[in-house]
Amino acid sequence: MIMETKLPHYIHKIKALREITRSTLLTNDFLMNTEANLSMYYAPHNEYVNTEAHIVLVGLTPGWNQMQTAYTQLLNSLKEEKQIEKLLQDAKLTARFSGSMRHNLISMLNELELTKVLPISSTEELFSTNHTLLHTTSIIKYPVFYNGANYTGYRPTIHQSNLLKTYAYQKFPEELKQLKNKTLIIPLGKAVENALYQLPESKHMFIHGFPHPSGANGHRVKQFKQNKADLIEQIHHWHTS
């Protein structure tokens, strides 16, 4: 399902791309907004919402790697002249937490016994054969960069930025309202978790204590081991409530 899409505004510029690099995407052609040292650019994959999902993985904002992967998939799909909803879905399925982060996520989610509360044998299926069980998104839908680097949530914090607050506290709750089931929402990292605390109550259940799965998070393994038992308990509470 498409909640809202800006793709028609950008599609001609995307079709004109000859390569997918920082020098071709991080340009005024795809610049959506700026605020101080922050720059927000268009990327297509978070515009598709899987309203049937039971699990929601929430990142902070798409990084450069996800953005590049989404554009690459979109260009490939455009060659097949697919409808806009299918274009966005293909970009979503390919780009969501792509690369080593997806590998780390699958490993961590398997350890949290999601296979006991979902009809799957491995959480890898959430990214393949059973992808309809999973919705992936970001609390800030479009890629944000701070001085050209991936925004990490702390300089500035979300509540220090009017631009970021608009997406996190207004647009993201609108996305959650599209989800039909009582979903288990897993925030990836402390910045996302802190932002979710600011949202109004809903039928969905947020868990806390899940570390950011990026390999750049040097404390990930230690944090995960410390919180693992509590995370499993939270998941089973969601399943039985």
N, C-alpha and C positions, 0 to 999 in steps of 0.2 A: 504494500500500500504506500502511496506517496502522500505524505502530509502536506508538503509544499515543496516546490522545486524551482530553482533558478536556472535550470539547465537550458531552457529555450533562449535565455538571454546570452548564454555563453557558447552555445553549440557551434555557431559559425566560426568563432575564434578557435574552438577546440579542433574543428575539422581542418583548420589551416595549419595546425602544428605539424612540424616535420620531425621534431624530436621532443622527448619528455625530459627536460633538465631544469635545474634551478633557474637558469638564465631565460628559459622560455615560459615557465609557469609563475615564478615569483616576479611578475611584472604588473604594470598597470592594467593590462588586459584582463587579469583575473583578480585584481585587488578589490576587495569588498569594503573594507573599512580600515581606518587607522586611529590610534589613540596613543599619544606620547610615543614610546618606543615599540608599541605593539602594532602588528600588521596582520589582518585577517584576509585570507584568500579563498577563492571558491574551490571546492572539491565535491564530486558528485555522490560519494558512496553513503553518506549519512542521511541522504534525503529519502532513502527507502526504509520503511518501517514494517517489520514483521509483526503484525498485530496478533498473530496466533502464538507467539512465543511463551515459554514458561520460565526461561532463564534469560536474564539481561546482563550483559557485561558492559560496564560503563567506564570508558576512558576519560581523560581530561579533554584532549583535543587531538585530532589527527596530526601525526607528525609527518615530516617530509617523506619518509618511506611509504607510508600509507597513501599519501597524496599522489606520489609518483605511480604507485601500483594501480590506484583507482583510475587515473588518466590513461594509463597504458591499456587497461581492460576496456575502458570506454571507447577508445579509438578502435580497438579490435571489434567491439560489438557494433560500432557504427558502420563498419564495412558490410555487416549482415543486414543493415537497414531495420533494426529492431525498434519496437515501440519504446517510448520514453520510460515507462515503468520497468520494462525488461532491461533497458540500458542501465538504469539505476540499480536494479537488483543484481545484475551481473557484476557491476562495480563493487557493490557491497560484499558479495560472497567472496570475491577475489581479494579485496584489499583489507578486510577486517582483521586487525591485529596480525598482519602478515609477517613472515620471516621468523626470526628466533623468538619473538615475543609470543607467537601462537604456540610454538613448541613448548615454551615454559608454561603457558596457560594450561595446555592439555595435561601436562605432567602434574601440575598443582591441583587441578580440578579432579583428576583421577584419584589423587590421594585424599581428597575430601569426600570421597564415596558418593559422588553424584550418580554413579551407576546404580546405586541402591534405591534412588528416588526417581529415576527417569528410565524409560524403556530403551536403554543403550548398554552396550558392553564396554565402551570406552568413550570418553568425552571427545575424542577425535571425531566421532560421528556428528557432533554438534556443528562441525565445520565441513561436513561432507554429506553422508547419506541421511542424517536426521537434522539437517540445518533448520528445519521449520520449528524446532524446539527452542532455538536460540535467536535472540535479537542482540546485536552489538551496536553500540552507539558511543557518543561522547557528550559530556555535559555541555561542552562548547562545540557545536556541530561542525563548524568549519575550521580548517587549519589556522592556527595562530602562531606567529613567530615573534620573538623578542630580540630586537637587533639582528634579525636574520636567523636566529637559532630557534629550535623547537621551544615553545612556551612550556615551562615546567610547573606553573601554578603558584610560584612564590615571589616573582618579581615582575609585576606587582601581584599581590594576591587577588583572587576573584573579587572580593568585596571592595577592593581599592579601585576597581575599574568599572565605569558605567557600561562600557561595551561588553565586558565579560559578564557582568551581572545580568544584563538583558538576556543573554543566551542561557546562562545557567539557571536563573531564577524565574524567567518568564517563558522562554521557548522550550526548554527541556521539560518542564512540567506539562506543557501542552502535548509533547510527544508521549509522555507516560500515559496520558488519558486515552491514547489510541489503543493501548494494549488491553485485550479482552480478558485475559486471565489474571489471577492473583500471582504475579510473577515474583521470582527471587531475583533481586537486584544486587549484583556484585560490583561494588566500586573498586576500581583498580588504583590503589594508592591512597595516601592520606589526604591529598589535596581534593580529590573527588569525594572522598568520604566526608570531609568537613563541609563541602558544599551541599551535599545531600541533607545534612542536618538542618540546613536553612529552609528546606522545602516543606510545604504543608503536608499533613498526614494524608495518606492515600491507602488504597487496598493492597498495595504492593509492600513487600518486606525487604528492607535494606539489611545487608549483613555488614559487620564491621570487623576490621583487623586483617583484611586481605591485602598483602603487600603488592606494590607495583611489580608486574612480571618482567619488566625490562631487564636485560642482562647488565645494563648500566647501574642498576640498583644493587650496590654491593652488600646491602643488608638483607636482601630478599630472602635468602635461604634461612638465615637465623630468625628473622621475623616470622616466616612461615612455620618453622618448627615450633616456635613459642606459642603461636596462635592456633595451630592446627586442630587441637581437640575442641577448642571453643568454636571454631568455624564449623566443624562437623556437627556440633550440637545445634548451632543456629540453623544449619541446612535441614536437619531433621525436624526442628521445630516448625520451619516453614512447611515442610511436607505433611506434617500431621495436624497443622492448624486449619 
